[in-house]
Structures are given as structure tokens and as C-alpha cells.
Amino acid sequence: MSIANKLARKELIAMVPYQSARRLFASSGDMQGKIWLNANEASGPGNYQVNSDSINRYPDFQPENLLKAYSQYCQLPTENILATRGADEGIELIIRTFCQAYQDSVLICPPTYGMYAISAENHGADIIKVPLTKNLTLDLAGLKAQVGQAKVVFLCSPGNPTGNLLSQDEIQAALELFAESAMVVVDEAYIEFSPEQSVASWLKKYPHLVVLRTLSKAFALAGLRCGFTLANTDVIAMLSKVIAPYPVSAPVADIASTALASSGLEQMNIRVQETNELRVQLIHWLAQQEWCSQVFNSDANFVLFRCQNETIKSFIFDGLAKQGILIRDQSKQLNLSDCLRISIGSEDELNLLMKSIKNSFASEKINTNNVITTKA
Ligand SMILES: *Cc1c(COP(=O)(O)O)cnc(C)c1O
């Protein structure tokens, strides 16, 4: 037995790390050769300058330029904001702050974002699952039955991988249910695609509300690793005891501040508008395909759809991969059998995707038993 295996916490030995899009397909050296529609990133490069004059110094715990810029953008005072290494770090911090290891639980509503469970497992927190209803709404009766059992409740709106917003009424109902017993985290990683639905302004009313944000999606800065946790000051103070002393590096703060300045916001808004238009087109196209049995509504920069069956799902996924186009298989998620997820890339990328799927069907033939045979 290796020394690592001998000494590690025993639950880590069997644990499978998060199968991120980038772990499943590493980008090393081959970024240009493929079309990446598997991680809900924005398409196209950025253009930023960093200032290294003070790079010999540690950055501020929370760089002022960054907090001011995000404060202006989200319309909350800087005291309500904690900048983190991506929203993922926010998830981890909340669990580490509020869950006693090997004692407390988090509550998730699958199908949902995978990192809630991974971070919980990593910390030794139990996971209570209250699945979304068939219509992808919250199961409020199911949630009510768990009041008192969980310390942290994760809601994702718009949801990943489903794409739909939770209604503000449902979120409010969940907040009321857990008012005395749990932190309610609303993950708004995709809120820029329908900003009027944000619940960040509810912080005054709900002391146990936490909102997660990121620059990875609509701001096209996934490589930067910058996210924000929005919460009341006592919550921020508690999270600040757990977070690393210099969580945001100076170059990250510089680039993020630029992206949040007015011309950066303008570009973001244009990107969101284009993405929303392309998403409508992709949904329309998918709905017309006979191999597609369901297209999910989306308020985000991706579309989830269900294939007629497993064979077709694999056929489409593998056919695209062979042509250098990577999308995400979500079929292992609860109630998402035969489902695939496509991130909204550029118009060219989506055109190529549609063409490639057509190519797959043109060069192979699926007979009625769904046995795929290569056309002669
Ligand atoms: C992408 C994503 C995150 C993580 O964002 P980072 O800031 O890149 O860590 C969090 N939540 C959801 C729902 C996401 O899709």
C-alpha cells in the first residue's frame, strides 16, 4: 500500500474527483484543433493587460479595485461581497463554514451542479437529496420534510445542467422553510442571461440567504478563476475566517476589474444577447430533429436535450467527438437518461455542430432496432 493510501482519510481512497469537462478532455496543446461546447464557457479570446509593478507584494485580502467594481455591478455594498477563486471556492467555503464534518448535512436538488456533492463529500458532510419535480421545479413538500436535517441548502437558478430558472416564488418559499435552520445558497452562475431574476437584492430580508456569482460564464473568463459570494455581513465575516489569506491574486483582480468596468460590461451584455439569440435557434433546430425526444427550456448559455434512446445518444456524442466537437454527456444524472448538453458557442461553432450531426447521420444508418451500421 502506498504511503498516501495508508495515511489518507479513508473515504478519499474510493472517492472519484469531479469529472470536469477539462478533466474529461484536457486542453493541453490542442485547444485550437477542437470545438469546445462542453463546459458552458463563452467562445472567443479576451484581451487584457496586467500590471506587475507590485507583483513582489502580497495582494490585499480582498482587492479594493475588484470589490468596488463588483459592488457597482451587483448593486450591493462591498461589505456584502467576498471574492473567491471561482464560485466553486464559494461552495467549498460555505460547506466548511457551516457543516460540522461527519455530523452535518447539505441538501441538494438533483439533477444539479456536481460540485455541491463533491465539496460536501470532500469535507465529510452528508448529502440529502430532494430531487426537482418532473417540471424541474422545487419539491416544496419534499423540502419541508427535511427542515432541520440540513445546514446548507443549494438551489441552482438557472439550473445546470437543466438550464431553467426557478421561480422567485419557489425560492422565496424555500427561504421561508429554512429560515431558522439552514443557509440557503442560490447559485446564480448564469444569472446574466436573465438578470431581472436575481435574488441578490433579497439579502436585507433574508439573513440566511447566500448568492453565488462567477465571471466564468457570461463574462467569458473561466480561465481567470474569479467568483463572488454575496451575503450579509455576519456571514461574510464567518466565511472570511475559513478562506485562504490571499484568495485572489493581483493579476486576477486587475483583469476582473477591467472586465467589470463599463466597456467590459457592455461587451458582456452584447455577448449575452448574442448567446440568447443563438440559443433560441439551437432549441428550434433540435426540436425539429426526429432523433430528439425532448428539448429543455434554457435561461442560460447551454441547451439540454434528450435523445430517443441510449444508442442515439452515444451515436451523436461519439460522432461529434470524432469530428472534433466536444459536448457534455449528462445521461448519468438523475432523470436525465439519454440527455446531452450543448454549450452555446459562436455562430460558426454551432453551425458546424449542426452540420456535423447531419454528417454523422448521413454516413451511418440507424435502423429501426437502432443498430448502427456503416452505410456502404
Ligand atoms: C460553472 C459553474 C460554477 C463554477 O463557477 P467557477 O466560478 O468557474 O468556479 C458554479 N455553479 C454553477 C451552477 C456552474 O455552472
The ligand as an SDF file (V2000), in Angstrom:
LIG
                    3D

 15 15  0  0  0  0  0  0  0  0999 V2000
  -19.6990   26.8710  -13.7650 C   0  0  0  0  0  0  0  0  0  0  0  0
  -20.4980   26.8260  -12.5140 C   0  0  0  0  0  0  0  0  0  0  0  0
  -19.9530   27.1660  -11.2680 C   0  0  0  0  0  0  0  0  0  0  0  0
  -18.4830   27.3830  -11.0540 C   0  0  0  0  0  0  0  0  0  0  0  0
  -18.0190   28.5450  -11.4920 O   0  0  0  0  0  0  0  0  0  0  0  0
  -16.4870   28.9340  -11.3090 P   0  0  0  0  0  0  0  0  0  0  0  0
  -16.5900   30.3580  -10.9310 O   0  0  0  0  0  0  0  0  0  0  0  0
  -15.8430   28.7080  -12.6210 O   0  0  0  0  0  0  0  0  0  0  0  0
  -15.9010   28.1010  -10.2090 O   0  0  0  0  0  0  0  0  0  0  0  0
  -20.7750   27.1930  -10.1710 C   0  0  0  0  0  0  0  0  0  0  0  0
  -22.0630   26.8630  -10.2750 N   0  0  0  0  0  0  0  0  0  0  0  0
  -22.6120   26.5050  -11.4420 C   0  0  0  0  0  0  0  0  0  0  0  0
  -24.0560   26.1660  -11.4910 C   0  0  0  0  0  0  0  0  0  0  0  0
  -21.8400   26.4600  -12.5880 C   0  0  0  0  0  0  0  0  0  0  0  0
  -22.3790   26.0370  -13.7350 O   0  0  0  0  0  0  0  0  0  0  0  0
  1  2  1  0
  2  3  1  0
  2 14  2  0
  3  4  1  0
  3 10  2  0
  4  5  1  0
  5  6  1  0
  6  7  2  0
  6  8  1  0
  6  9  1  0
 10 11  1  0
 11 12  2  0
 12 13  1  0
 12 14  1  0
 14 15  1  0
M  END
$$$$
